[in-house]
Amino acid sequence: MISIIIASVNKDQLSDIKENIAATIGAEHEIISFDNADGKRGLCEIYNEGAKRAKYELLCYMHEDISIRTKDWGSIVAAIFNEDQKIGLIGIAGSSYKTQVPSGWFCSAGEKKTNYINILQRYKFSEEKTQHISQNVKNEKYSSVVVVDGVWFCTKKEIVKVHNFDEETFKKFHCYDLDFSLQVQKTHRAVVTFQVLLEHFSEGNYGKTWVEETLKLHEKWAADLPIDLEGLSKKEIFFTEKHSFKFFLKQMKIVGYKKIEIFKIFWRSKLKSTFSLFLMLNKEIWRS
């Protein structure tokens, strides 16, 4: 029995996903949807309220611009939670390494893969064709991760009571998933399952709000990061941090930050020492 929580901005997409859930979940469920077309409420606030309203113990948070392809996925989710009581969070995309430098859920560690994902990805902001992105290097039913992506994830009501979505810090639509993941991993396992497949109709975007919220996230968790579940070598860690930092700086420049603004932001932050190190050791990051 699963309570499904959705923040909606499009009535047609909400109608479609409700039909899709009814046809695929294979378990007793309820759908708790919130009309947020005006964008006045952040996802953390909505998701906390959804958990309070939920009548079932298992919770599933999802975007409305998806279509789930797997039959009886509700039973699959319940079985994973029952198989290991330490599992407190299940996603379909995530990483077993969370960088010290600002980044999204994903990162790169060279030949040793840290990203786990199983999704049919469509593209809204580019001309790329739909891809089935599947990365399961250990050939497991589910793999341990530090953080999961917010497009679809499941947890338990009892966990949200202890680890509330941080609506005081994150008042918009980014980083709610990473912050929640980092809270949950202190007491439970987070995993990515390869038994559930969904189609996502948008790849998302990395605008200025994403940059601002990601900086908040890394300020909050500066003392805890990085977190490594893979046992990466020093070389792999440096490569991963460097790659992620380069991507983040690129996004800052794309959305309009000037070099002096970027310098001031990091120099005033808890990431000052990391920022200085990467600039000294890797001048091409700054130039790119």
Protein Blocks (a to p, Z undefined) as FASTA:
>chain_A
ZZdddddfbfklmmmmmmmmmmmnopacddddddfklopacfklmmmmmmmmpmbfbdcd
ddfkbccfbghklmmmmmmmmmpmkbcbdcfbdcfbdcfbdcdfbdcehjbccbdcdddd
ddfkbcbdcddddddfkopabdcdfbdcfkbccddfklmmmmgcdfklmmclghklmmmm
mmmmmmmccdddfkbccddfbebjadfklmmmmmmmmmmmmmmpccdfkopafklmmmmm
mmmmmmmmmmmmmnopafklmmmmmmmmmklmmmmmmmmmmmmlmmZZ
